[in-house]
Each structure stands twice: as structure tokens, then as C-alpha cells.
Amino acid sequence: MRLSIKSDSNEKNETGHLLKNQADLLEYIQAQPSHTDILVDFDETLFLRNSTETYLNTLQPRILGYFFLVLLNRLQLWDWLPGSLKGSVSRDWLRVILSTIVFPWTPLLWRWRAKSLALAQTNLVLLEALRQRSDCGVTIASLGFDFIVRPLAEQLPLPLKAVVACRFWQGGRDRVQGKRAMVQAVLGDGAIAQAMLITDSQDDAPLLSAVAAPCLFVWPEAAYIPAMSDIYVPFFYLEKVKKAGYPYFLKEVIGNDFAILILATSWQSTHPWIHGIAMAFLLLSFLCVYEMGYMENDLIAERFEKKPALSELYLRHKQKINFWWPWVWSASFAMPGLFLLHWSDVLLFETSPLTFDWVTFNPGATLGSQVLAWFLFLGVVRLFFSFYNHVDKYSRVWLYPILQAFKSLGFLSVAATNAVGTLLFMATVLAYWLPYIIYRYAKKGWPEGNIAQLFRLVVFTFLIIAMAVGTEDWSLLWTGQVLAMGAYVIWRGAGPLVRVVRSAKPVWSDQWGAEKPSS
């Protein structure tokens, strides 16, 4: 636990010498007698990060390291240990040991990264103050781990008397006995009684009470950053940030998006099980790209909106936002999905559903075109969502149904459906669009003019295209009746459409949140 420093520089209590600002600390260091042993805490004091978490952040491949650490946190093996080792006192020790065993190359990577990390995260103010006291012996005293702390300490331009840290195999026992006992074993009681201690943690109270010059100070530049906190994990942002508190993946992705794809496309496939698995992969691929739109939406809101509705979860997990790794994940989901989709189209079953004739399987025939079509579709989705995010919120009402159409009709770039399937797709688009219209315009009031004519234009356009797709008869669009209907709805809806287009503006000119809702 950390302490907020508010007391005078000459105030003492049972936990140490409390300092209210950095100048007092530096003055206190300079006031120490010659040949004083200066004990310095390492994590978030001399090193402005937590060395254990920084080491665990080095695990490679990072995504496997992330899931391994998540598994350890779920299993909480430290609660299975006996006696005094049980509980959080052994948490970091077990995490370090098990991670190093599973990823044995990590210590080598750590030593290779130590120099750059030390340069980037060393507390330069404290380092310089200690260097000026060359007549004093400086000892690093840490509950971190020696093989982690020492490579960093060796990079410091500071003559060290000793580095006291936890051992690898005996780290659990070291942490149980505490920092005071560890330092005592190296320096002895006499040296401790005459020493100065600089730390940021009240957990060091036993050692603070034993030294002659106890000093407790929290550095404002220090930060505890959990390992892998910046790694992108597919759908984490949707599930834990954008739709926090709602089982989005279960209810929306599986219960809505996937179910509709199965009913509209896989149902009519000659091999529905294979086709269904393929659509599951493609849906995951699509969501990786679609999720980038949500992340970008929040970043733009924070930057440009007058009163952005951003949650604390967004601020906490903002560092996870990434616009490169989602494409890697999307491709990794897409390729097996496209392969299975193509397989379901060409696979000929024999007597058993698990056997097939390889002679008829020619993956090069159309697979390449499907891959091209799918990634072109994903590119269009990404560009359109970005365009959507950069226009004002009222104009987004008319772009929203296109975003929803991507989640259903867009899959027809590689899959097929029928007229009934397209009706289900369109019903879903309209079902989501109508509440969005109410959500936006309830705050402002309806636009001027006969807005119903514009709604009819948009709905008719979607429905007629859906009919052409479902019947696979694009000539339907060029019949005299459809052309006459199209001319009519365009004529009646042109006025409201022009007004909507003219009122559109970039998001940085949007007054959303700065104006009062219409009564």
C-alpha cells in the first residue's frame, strides 16, 4: 500500500521519515554523514517500474505469455502452498518460476533488454543524488528477484556495495522472512542501525524502524504496470470495455450474428456442419476488424468531442488499443475459415461422412478468389467504419445501416444465401437501425422536412438490393417497374437527403454534447 505524502519534512512516525516533496528527499540524502550505508528500494524507486512485471512482460511469444499468465491468475497456485508460503506472498515467486520454466529463453532475452530498460526507466534524479554521495556505500534492497534486478543494476553508473534480492528457487522463503532479514544477512545488524533507507512502500516498515535515517517517499514518475497490459487480445475491447457488464460475445456474437449466419447461409449448404464452422471462423475474422472501429471511435471521442462518454475502463485499458495486431488475428481466423468454406463447396462424401474423394478437391480453383474477395471486404469495412467515426453524430444515423449490413450481407462476398436469407439479414439491419435512430434524434428532435421520405428511400434501396442478391437475379434492378419506383422514391427523398448531406460535418466540428437537447 502506498502513502500520500502530506507531512512536514522533519516529521517521523513508526513507518519512517515522511517527506512531502522531492527537494526534501534530496536534501536529506546530502545531509547524511560520510560512510553511511544507503539502502535503496529498487521497484518504483530507483527503477521506476516493477521489475517482476517488466520481466514477465518479456515473455515470448507474447500472446502465449499473456494466456499463460491469465491461466496462472485463474488457478492461483500460490493458494495451494503450505504454511507461511500460502497466499499472495508467493504469487510473484511462482509466476516468475513457472514462466521461466515454460519460456526458458526469457532470462537471455531479459539480459539483452536490460540496458535499454535501465536507460528508459531509471530514476535519474535519485541516481544523480546517490552518485554525489560517492563517500557512502549504496546497497539495493529489493523483494524482487536477483536474476531480474541484477542485470538492470549492472547498467547503472553507480558503484554498488551489494544487491540484496530474492533467490530463484528459494524466493518464496526469502519473501516470507522479509527484506529486513535479507539485508541483515548481508550487512549485519550494526550496519543497518547506522544506515539510511529510501523506499516507497510501507511494507518495508520493519526495515524502516531498524535504520537510523528512514525515508518514505512515493515518486510521482513511478508506475506499477502489470505484465502484458498493453497486449492486444481479440474481442477483449468489445467484451470488457465497450460492452462492459454485458455478455456481448455470448448474446450478440453467438446468439445473434452467428445464429443468423447459420440460418441464412449454412442451412442451405450441402455440408452444413463444415460450412457452419467456416462461418464461425469468418465471423471471428470480421470481428477483429470491426473491433478496430470501436477502438477508433473512443479515441476520436476523447480527442474531439465536447463531452465524450468514456468509461473508466477505457482509460484503464487504453494502452491495449492496437491497429496492427487485429489484422494479424483476422488473417489467422480467415484462412482456415475460407479453406473450410471452399471445402464445403467441393467436398464429395462417400459412404461415410468422414471420408471424401481427394480427386475432386481442387483448392486452387476458387479459393484464391475467395481470399481476395474476403480481404477486400474487410478493407472496405475498415475504411467505412473510419469514415463513420470521423463524421458528426447526427450524420451517422444514415451511415449506421450500412455498418449493420456489413455484419450480415457482407458475408455474401464469399458465401451464398437465398431470398429468405436476405430477408432475415434485412430484418436484422432494420431491427438495429430503428433504435439507433430514436437514440440519436430523441436528443435533438427530428430534422426539418418530410424525413419519412428519406427513410423510405434508404429502406427501399436496401430491400431491392437484398431481393436481387437473394434471387441471384441482378436484372431485377433494371426492370421498368423498379426503375420507376426508384425514380419516385428518389424524387420524394431527394430534398431531405440533400439537407442531411449539407448538414454533415467532420467530428471535430460537431457540437454534440455542447448543445441542449430539443424539448
C-alpha positions, 0 to 999 in steps of 0.5 A, spaced: 500 500 500 502 506 498 502 513 502 500 520 500 505 524 502 502 530 506 507 531 512 512 536 514 519 534 512 522 533 519 516 529 521 517 521 523 512 516 525 513 508 526 513 507 518 519 512 517 521 519 515 515 522 511 517 527 506 512 531 502 516 533 496 522 531 492 527 537 494 526 534 501 528 527 499 534 530 496 536 534 501 536 529 506 540 524 502 546 530 502 545 531 509 547 524 511 554 523 514 560 520 510 560 512 510 553 511 511 550 505 508 544 507 503 539 502 502 535 503 496 528 500 494 529 498 487 521 497 484 518 504 483 524 507 486 530 507 483 527 503 477 521 506 476 517 500 474 516 493 477 521 489 475 517 482 476 512 485 471 517 488 466 520 481 466 514 477 465 512 482 460 518 479 456 515 473 455 515 470 448 511 469 444 507 474 447 500 472 446 502 465 449 505 469 455 499 473 456 494 466 456 499 463 460 499 468 465 491 469 465 491 461 466 496 462 472 491 468 475 485 463 474 488 457 478 492 461 483 497 456 485 500 460 490 493 458 494 495 451 494 502 452 498 503 450 505 504 454 511 507 461 511 508 460 503 500 460 502 497 466 499 499 472 495 506 472 498 508 467 493 504 469 487 510 473 484 515 467 486 511 462 482 509 466 476 516 468 475 518 460 476 513 457 472 514 462 466 521 461 466 520 454 466 515 454 460 519 460 456 526 458 458 529 463 453 526 469 457 532 470 462 537 471 455 532 475 452 531 479 459 539 480 459 539 483 452 533 488 454 536 490 460 540 496 458 535 499 454 530 498 460 535 501 465 536 507 460 528 508 459 526 507 466 531 509 471 530 514 476 535 519 474 534 524 479 535 519 485 541 516 481 544 523 480 543 524 488 546 517 490 552 518 485 554 525 489 554 521 495 560 517 492 563 517 500 557 512 502 556 505 500 549 504 496 546 497 497 539 495 493 534 492 497 529 489 493 523 483 494 524 482 487 528 477 484 536 477 483 536 474 476 531 480 474 534 486 478 541 484 477 542 485 470 538 492 470 543 494 476 549 492 472 547 498 467 547 503 472 553 508 473 553 507 480 558 503 484 554 498 488 556 495 495 551 489 494 544 487 491 540 484 496 534 480 492 530 474 492 533 467 490 530 463 484 528 457 487 528 459 494 524 466 493 518 464 496 522 463 503 526 469 502 519 473 501 516 470 507 522 472 512 522 479 509 527 484 506 529 486 513 532 479 514 535 479 507 539 485 508 541 483 515 544 477 512 548 481 508 550 487 512 549 485 519 545 488 524 550 494 526 550 496 519 543 497 518 542 501 525 547 506 522 544 506 515 539 510 511 533 507 507 529 510 501 523 506 499 516 507 497 512 502 500 510 501 507 511 494 507 518 495 508 516 498 515 520 493 519 526 495 515 524 502 516 524 502 524 531 498 524 535 504 520 537 510 523 535 515 517 528 512 514 525 515 508 518 514 505 517 517 499 512 515 493 515 518 486 510 521 482 514 518 475 513 511 478 508 506 475 506 499 477 504 496 470 502 489 470 505 484 465 502 484 458 497 490 459 498 493 453 497 486 449 492 486 444 487 480 445 481 479 440 474 481 442 477 483 449 475 491 447 468 489 445 467 484 451 470 488 457 470 495 455 465 497 450 460 492 452 462 492 459 457 488 464 454 485 458 455 478 455 456 481 448 460 475 445 455 470 448 448 474 446 450 478 440 456 474 437 453 467 438 446 468 439 445 473 434 450 474 428 452 467 428 445 464 429 443 468 423 449 466 419 447 459 420 440 460 418 441 464 412 447 461 409 449 454 412 442 451 412 442 451 405 449 448 404 450 441 402 455 440 408 452 444 413 456 442 419 463 444 415 460 450 412 457 452 419 464 452 422 467 456 416 462 461 418 464 461 425 471 462 423 469 468 418 465 471 423 471 471 428 475 474 422 470 480 421 470 481 428 477 483 429 476 488 424 470 491 426 473 491 433 478 496 430 472 501 429 470 501 436 477 502 438 477 508 433 471 511 435 473 512 443 479 515 441 476 520 436 471 521 442 476 523 447 480 527 442 474 531 439 468 531 442 465 536 447 463 531 452 465 524 450 462 518 454 468 514 456 468 509 461 473 508 466 475 502 463 477 505 457 482 509 460 484 503 464 485 499 458 487 504 453 494 502 452 491 495 449 488 499 443 492 496 437 491 497 429 496 492 427 495 486 431 487 485 429 489 484 422 494 479 424 488 475 428 483 476 422 488 473 417 489 467 422 481 466 423 480 467 415 484 462 412 482 456 415 475 459 415 475 460 407 479 453 406 473 450 410 468 454 406 471 452 399 471 445 402 464 445 403 463 447 396 467 441 393 467 436 398 464 429 395 462 424 401 462 417 400 459 412 404 461 415 410 461 422 412 468 422 414 471 420 408 471 424 401 474 423 394 481 427 394 480 427 386 475 432 386 478 437 391 481 442 387 483 448 392 486 452 387 480 453 383 476 458 387 479 459 393 484 464 391 478 468 389 475 467 395 481 470 399 481 476 395 474 477 395 474 476 403 480 481 404 477 486 400 471 486 404 474 487 410 478 493 407 472 496 405 469 495 412 475 498 415 475 504 411 467 505 412 467 504 419 473 510 419 469 514 415 463 513 420 467 515 426 470 521 423 463 524 421 458 528 426 453 524 430 447 526 427 450 524 420 451 517 422 444 515 423 444 514 415 451 511 415 449 506 421 445 501 416 450 500 412 455 498 418 449 493 420 449 490 413 456 489 413 455 484 419 450 480 415 450 481 407 457 482 407 458 475 408 455 474 401 462 476 398 464 469 399 458 465 401 451 464 398 444 465 401 437 465 398 431 470 398 429 468 405 436 469 407 436 476 405 430 477 408 432 475 415 439 479 414 434 485 412 430 484 418 436 484 422 439 491 419 432 494 420 431 491 427 438 495 429 437 501 425 430 503 428 433 504 435 439 507 433 435 512 430 430 514 436 437 514 440 440 519 436 434 524 434 430 523 441 436 528 443 435 533 438 428 532 435 427 530 428 430 534 422 426 539 418 422 536 412 418 530 410 424 525 413 419 519 412 421 520 405 428 519 406 427 513 410 423 510 405 428 511 400 434 508 404 429 502 406 427 501 399 434 501 396 436 496 401 430 491 400 431 491 392 438 490 393 437 484 398 431 481 393 436 481 387 442 478 391 437 473 394 434 471 387 441 471 384 437 475 379 441 482 378 436 484 372 431 485 377 434 492 378 433 494 371 426 492 370 421 498 368 417 497 374 423 498 379 426 503 375 420 507 376 419 506 383 426 508 384 425 514 380 419 516 385 422 514 391 428 518 389 424 524 387 420 524 394 427 523 398 431 527 394 430 534 398 431 531 405 437 527 403 440 533 400 439 537 407 442 531 411 448 531 406 449 539 407 448 538 414 454 533 415 460 535 418 467 532 420 467 530 428 471 535 430 466 540 428 460 537 431 457 540 437 454 534 440 454 534 447 455 542 447 448 543 445 441 542 449 437 537 447 430 539 443 424 539 448 
